[in-house]
Amino acid sequence: MTAYFIRRFLLVVPTFVGITVLIFVITRFVPGGPIERIIAQAQQQALEGGGGAAVSEAVQRQPLSDDQIELLKQYYGFDKPALVSYALWLGKIVRGDLGTSTRYYDPVWEMIRDRIPISLYFGLLTMVAMYGICIPLGIAKAIRHKSVFDDASSVLVFVGYAIPGWVAGILMILLFASHWEVFPLGELVGENFENLSLWGKVLDLAWHTVMPLAAYLIGAFSFMTFLMKNTLMDNLAADYVRTAMAKGLTFKGAVFGHALRNSLIPIATTFGNNISVILSGSFLVEKVFNIDGMGLLGYESVVERDYPVVMGVLAISSILFLVGNILSDMCVAAVDPRVKFE
């Protein structure tokens, strides 16, 4: 098994190189980069600062000279061939240098590092709540299949599955923040957060966390609950469980002694992949609640064509996803003793 995981970690390198090639090609050849944005800003400033048809015609032709455009290409590295630019960018990535933002002119790694704790906070809370609620709820629904509890909870779970998290966030803001004013409209902390006591800061943070956390949970919550229920029901109907009960084992003993562990195998396969979700977050939820996490950073960088930030966020998310796949295999091996990686 050790040799298998060593090979898996070694395969991360060529896989990551292939992902970086796709990231670079997409961001390099998609129109609307930083130079085009600067030209558009220069056109807008010329229109606002001058008047008349003569100014408009000059703006339409070109607000920047050829020398200025060439200097911009040199500054952003667009004067070099694509292969050379990719090699230089990949070399910086290996050294831990993600470049400089073309919008804020700050180091990309510092921008991402400042937002990692926020995404990590919501990601860990989401995972703990998701596994802590979905697994017991799925077990209860499987044991009480076709009961009133199962039917009523299924209605709620299906409603949650049908509503995207960001839509649920908007609805919660309209109802609980705008109409009833139970929770704040958005952001992670209040305006007077620094002046509060330690216990006051904890309460303020928890008060601002409730609605975003519910929006994070609503989609994955439904999927995980039904996955747990359906897998457990399949195992309860298997021959080995019926044989154990025929030999005198109680139903509770069959559920928790035999069927449950096998039912956790599909849950274990998704555990490692959630690592990338923990840090990358949901940009739509963060946009709705104005939470300055990695998801919102990636969304704004795409809108503003801030390609160094886009490439940095995608590169980090890709590494986390690749490592998560390996952790998923480890979780499966820990849950299922029949799995032998050779």
C-alpha positions as CSV (number, residue, x, y, z in Angstrom):
1,M,0.0,0.0,0.0
2,T,2.9,2.4,0.7
3,A,4.2,1.9,-2.8
4,Y,0.8,2.7,-4.2
5,F,0.5,6.0,-2.4
6,I,4.1,6.9,-3.3
7,R,3.2,6.4,-7.0
8,R,0.0,8.5,-6.5
9,F,2.0,11.4,-5.0
10,L,4.5,11.2,-7.8
11,L,1.6,11.3,-10.4
12,V,0.5,14.6,-8.8
13,V,3.4,16.4,-10.5
14,P,2.6,15.6,-14.2
15,T,-1.1,16.0,-13.5
16,F,-0.5,19.5,-11.9
17,V,1.6,20.5,-14.9
18,G,-1.2,19.5,-17.3
19,I,-3.7,21.5,-15.2
20,T,-1.4,24.6,-15.2
21,V,-1.1,24.3,-19.0
22,L,-4.9,24.5,-19.3
23,I,-5.0,27.4,-16.8
24,F,-2.4,29.4,-18.7
25,V,-3.9,28.8,-22.1
26,I,-7.3,29.8,-21.0
27,T,-6.2,33.0,-19.2
28,R,-3.6,33.9,-21.9
29,F,-5.9,33.7,-25.0
30,V,-9.2,34.8,-23.6
31,P,-9.9,38.4,-24.7
32,G,-10.3,41.3,-22.2
33,G,-7.0,41.1,-20.3
34,P,-5.2,43.9,-18.3
35,I,-4.1,45.8,-21.4
36,E,-7.6,45.9,-22.9
37,R,-8.9,47.0,-19.5
38,I,-6.4,49.9,-19.4
39,I,-7.3,50.9,-22.9
40,A,-11.0,50.9,-22.0
41,Q,-10.2,53.0,-18.9
42,A,-8.2,55.5,-21.0
43,Q,-11.1,55.8,-23.4
44,Q,-13.6,56.4,-20.6
45,Q,-11.3,59.1,-19.1
46,A,-10.9,60.8,-22.4
47,L,-14.7,60.8,-22.9
48,E,-15.3,62.2,-19.5
49,G,-12.5,64.8,-19.7
50,G,-13.2,66.2,-23.2
51,G,-16.1,66.9,-25.4
52,G,-17.0,67.2,-29.0
53,A,-16.7,65.0,-32.0
54,A,-12.9,65.4,-32.4
55,V,-12.3,63.8,-29.0
56,S,-14.7,61.0,-29.6
57,E,-13.0,60.2,-32.9
58,A,-9.6,60.2,-31.3
59,V,-10.8,57.9,-28.5
60,Q,-12.3,55.5,-31.0
61,R,-9.1,55.3,-32.9
62,Q,-6.7,54.5,-30.0
63,P,-6.2,56.4,-26.7
64,L,-2.7,54.9,-26.3
65,S,0.3,55.1,-28.6
66,D,2.0,52.0,-30.0
67,D,5.0,52.6,-27.7
68,Q,2.8,52.8,-24.6
69,I,1.1,49.5,-25.6
70,E,4.5,47.9,-26.1
71,L,5.6,49.0,-22.7
72,L,2.4,47.5,-21.2
73,K,3.1,44.2,-23.0
74,Q,6.6,44.2,-21.6
75,Y,5.3,45.0,-18.1
76,Y,2.7,42.2,-18.1
77,G,5.0,39.7,-19.9
78,F,2.9,39.5,-23.1
79,D,5.9,40.4,-25.3
80,K,7.3,36.9,-25.0
81,P,6.2,33.7,-26.8
82,A,3.5,31.8,-25.0
83,L,5.8,28.8,-24.2
84,V,8.4,31.1,-22.7
85,S,5.8,32.9,-20.6
86,Y,4.4,29.6,-19.4
87,A,7.8,28.4,-18.4
88,L,8.6,31.6,-16.5
89,W,5.2,31.5,-14.7
90,L,5.5,27.8,-13.8
91,G,9.0,28.5,-12.4
92,K,7.6,31.2,-10.2
93,I,4.8,28.9,-9.0
94,V,7.4,26.2,-8.0
95,R,9.3,28.9,-6.0
96,G,6.0,30.0,-4.3
97,D,5.7,33.2,-6.3
98,L,2.2,33.6,-7.7
99,G,2.9,36.9,-9.3
100,T,1.4,40.4,-8.7
101,S,-2.2,41.4,-9.1
102,T,-2.8,43.5,-12.2
103,R,-5.7,45.3,-10.4
104,Y,-4.4,46.0,-6.9
105,Y,-0.7,45.6,-7.6
106,D,-0.3,43.4,-4.5
107,P,1.4,40.0,-4.3
108,V,-1.1,37.3,-5.2
109,W,0.0,35.0,-2.4
110,E,-0.5,37.7,0.2
111,M,-4.0,38.4,-1.1
112,I,-4.9,34.7,-1.0
113,R,-3.2,34.1,2.4
114,D,-5.3,36.9,4.0
115,R,-8.5,35.2,2.8
116,I,-7.6,31.6,3.6
117,P,-8.6,31.8,7.3
118,I,-12.1,33.0,6.3
119,S,-12.7,30.2,3.8
120,L,-11.1,27.7,6.2
121,Y,-13.5,28.9,9.0
122,F,-16.6,28.3,6.9
123,G,-15.2,25.2,5.3
124,L,-14.5,23.4,8.6
125,L,-17.8,24.5,10.0
126,T,-19.6,23.2,6.9
127,M,-17.8,19.8,7.0
128,V,-18.4,19.3,10.7
129,A,-22.1,20.2,10.4
130,M,-22.5,18.3,7.2
131,Y,-21.1,15.0,8.5
132,G,-22.3,15.5,12.0
133,I,-25.9,15.9,10.8
134,C,-26.2,14.0,7.6
135,I,-24.8,10.7,8.8
136,P,-27.1,10.4,11.9
137,L,-30.1,11.7,9.8
138,G,-29.4,9.3,7.0
139,I,-29.2,6.4,9.5
140,A,-32.4,7.4,11.1
141,K,-34.2,7.7,7.8
142,A,-33.0,4.3,6.7
143,I,-34.1,2.6,9.9
144,R,-37.5,4.4,9.8
145,H,-38.0,4.0,6.1
146,K,-41.5,5.0,4.9
147,S,-42.4,6.4,8.4
148,V,-43.9,9.8,9.0
149,F,-40.4,11.0,10.1
150,D,-38.8,9.7,6.9
151,D,-41.5,11.4,4.7
152,A,-41.4,14.7,6.5
153,S,-37.6,14.9,6.5
154,S,-37.5,13.9,2.9
155,V,-39.7,16.8,1.9
156,L,-37.3,19.2,3.7
157,V,-34.2,17.6,2.2
158,F,-35.7,17.7,-1.4
159,V,-36.6,21.3,-1.0
160,G,-33.0,22.0,0.1
161,Y,-31.7,20.0,-2.9
162,A,-33.8,22.0,-5.3
163,I,-32.7,25.4,-4.0
164,P,-29.1,26.5,-4.7
165,G,-27.2,27.8,-1.8
166,W,-26.9,31.3,-3.1
167,V,-30.6,31.5,-3.8
168,A,-31.3,30.3,-0.3
169,G,-28.9,33.0,0.9
170,I,-30.9,35.7,-0.9
171,L,-34.2,34.4,0.5
172,M,-32.7,34.4,4.0
173,I,-31.4,37.9,3.6
174,L,-34.9,39.1,2.4
175,L,-36.7,37.4,5.3
176,F,-34.4,37.2,8.3
177,A,-32.3,40.3,7.7
178,S,-34.4,42.8,5.8
179,H,-38.0,42.0,6.8
180,W,-37.6,40.6,10.4
181,E,-34.1,42.0,11.1
182,V,-33.1,38.9,13.1
183,F,-29.7,38.5,11.5
184,P,-27.3,41.1,9.8
185,L,-27.4,41.7,6.1
186,G,-23.9,40.5,5.4
187,E,-20.2,40.5,6.2
188,L,-18.4,38.4,8.7
189,V,-18.4,40.7,11.7
190,G,-20.1,43.9,12.8
191,E,-18.7,47.4,12.6
192,N,-17.9,47.6,16.3
193,F,-16.3,44.2,16.4
194,E,-12.9,45.5,17.7
195,N,-14.5,47.3,20.6
196,L,-16.3,44.2,21.9
197,S,-15.1,41.9,24.7
198,L,-13.9,38.4,23.9
199,W,-17.3,36.8,24.6
200,G,-19.0,39.6,22.6
201,K,-16.7,39.0,19.7
202,V,-17.6,35.3,19.8
203,L,-21.3,36.1,19.8
204,D,-21.0,38.6,17.1
205,L,-19.1,36.2,14.9
206,A,-21.6,33.5,15.5
207,W,-24.5,35.9,14.8
208,H,-23.0,36.7,11.4
209,T,-22.2,33.1,10.6
210,V,-25.7,31.5,10.9
211,M,-27.1,32.5,7.5
212,P,-23.9,32.0,5.4
213,L,-23.3,28.6,7.0
214,A,-26.9,27.6,6.2
215,A,-26.4,28.6,2.6
216,Y,-23.1,26.6,2.4
217,L,-24.8,23.5,3.9
218,I,-28.1,23.4,2.0
219,G,-26.8,21.7,-1.2
220,A,-24.3,19.2,0.1
221,F,-26.6,18.5,3.1
222,S,-29.2,17.0,0.8
223,F,-26.8,14.9,-1.2
224,M,-25.0,13.5,1.8
225,T,-28.2,12.6,3.7
226,F,-29.6,10.6,0.8
227,L,-26.3,8.9,0.1
228,M,-26.1,7.7,3.6
229,K,-29.7,6.5,3.7
230,N,-29.7,4.7,0.4
231,T,-26.3,3.0,1.0
232,L,-27.4,1.8,4.5
233,M,-30.7,0.5,3.1
234,D,-28.8,-1.5,0.4
235,N,-26.6,-3.0,3.0
236,L,-29.5,-3.9,5.3
237,A,-31.0,-5.8,2.5
238,A,-27.8,-7.7,1.7
239,D,-27.5,-11.4,2.4
240,Y,-24.8,-11.1,5.1
241,V,-27.0,-8.8,7.2
242,R,-30.0,-11.1,6.9
243,T,-27.8,-14.1,7.7
244,A,-26.5,-12.4,10.8
245,M,-30.0,-11.6,12.0
246,A,-31.1,-15.1,11.3
247,K,-28.4,-16.4,13.6
248,G,-29.9,-14.3,16.4
249,L,-28.2,-10.9,16.1
250,T,-30.5,-8.0,16.9
251,F,-31.5,-5.4,14.4
252,K,-29.5,-2.7,16.2
253,G,-26.5,-5.0,16.3
254,A,-26.8,-5.7,12.5
255,V,-27.0,-2.0,11.7
256,F,-24.2,-0.7,13.9
257,G,-22.1,-3.9,13.9
258,H,-22.1,-4.8,10.2
259,A,-24.1,-2.6,7.8
260,L,-23.0,0.8,9.0
261,R,-19.3,0.4,8.4
262,N,-19.8,-0.8,4.8
263,S,-22.3,2.1,4.3
264,L,-19.6,4.6,5.2
265,I,-17.4,3.6,2.2
266,P,-19.2,6.0,-0.3
267,I,-19.0,8.7,2.4
268,A,-15.3,8.2,2.7
269,T,-14.7,8.6,-1.0
270,T,-16.1,12.2,-0.8
271,F,-14.2,13.2,2.3
272,G,-10.8,14.0,0.7
273,N,-12.3,15.9,-2.2
274,N,-14.0,18.3,0.2
275,I,-10.6,19.7,1.1
276,S,-10.5,21.9,-2.0
277,V,-14.1,23.1,-1.2
278,I,-13.0,24.0,2.3
279,L,-10.5,26.6,1.1
280,S,-11.9,27.6,-2.2
281,G,-15.4,28.3,-0.7
282,S,-18.5,29.2,-2.7
283,F,-18.0,32.4,-4.6
284,L,-21.8,32.9,-5.1
285,V,-22.5,32.5,-1.3
286,E,-19.6,34.8,-0.5
287,K,-20.8,37.4,-3.0
288,V,-24.4,37.3,-1.6
289,F,-23.2,37.8,2.0
290,N,-20.3,40.0,1.1
291,I,-17.8,37.7,2.8
292,D,-14.2,38.4,1.7
293,G,-13.0,34.8,1.2
294,M,-11.2,33.0,-1.5
295,G,-14.4,32.4,-3.4
296,L,-15.2,36.1,-3.7
297,L,-11.6,36.9,-4.5
298,G,-11.7,34.4,-7.4
299,Y,-15.0,35.8,-8.7
300,E,-13.9,39.4,-8.6
301,S,-10.6,38.5,-10.3
302,V,-12.5,36.8,-13.1
303,V,-14.8,39.8,-13.6
304,E,-11.9,42.3,-13.5
305,R,-9.7,40.0,-15.7
306,D,-7.1,40.0,-13.0
307,Y,-5.4,36.9,-14.5
308,P,-2.5,36.5,-12.0
309,V,-5.0,36.1,-9.2
310,V,-7.2,33.8,-11.3
311,M,-4.3,31.6,-12.1
312,G,-3.1,31.6,-8.4
313,V,-6.5,30.6,-7.0
314,L,-6.9,27.9,-9.7
315,A,-3.4,26.5,-9.1
316,I,-3.9,26.3,-5.3
317,S,-7.4,24.7,-5.8
318,S,-5.9,22.2,-8.2
319,I,-3.2,21.1,-5.7
320,L,-5.8,20.7,-3.0
321,F,-8.1,18.7,-5.2
322,L,-5.2,16.3,-6.2
323,V,-4.2,15.8,-2.6
324,G,-7.8,15.3,-1.7
325,N,-8.1,12.4,-4.1
326,I,-5.3,10.7,-2.4
327,L,-6.8,11.3,1.0
328,S,-10.1,9.8,-0.3
329,D,-8.2,6.6,-1.1
330,M,-6.7,6.6,2.4
331,C,-10.2,7.1,3.9
332,V,-11.6,4.2,1.9
333,A,-8.7,1.9,2.9
334,A,-9.3,2.8,6.6
335,V,-13.0,2.1,6.4
336,D,-13.0,-1.0,4.2
337,P,-10.4,-3.6,5.2
338,R,-11.0,-5.5,1.9
339,V,-9.3,-2.7,0.0
340,K,-5.7,-3.5,-0.8
341,F,-3.8,-1.0,-2.9
342,E,-1.0,-2.9,-4.8
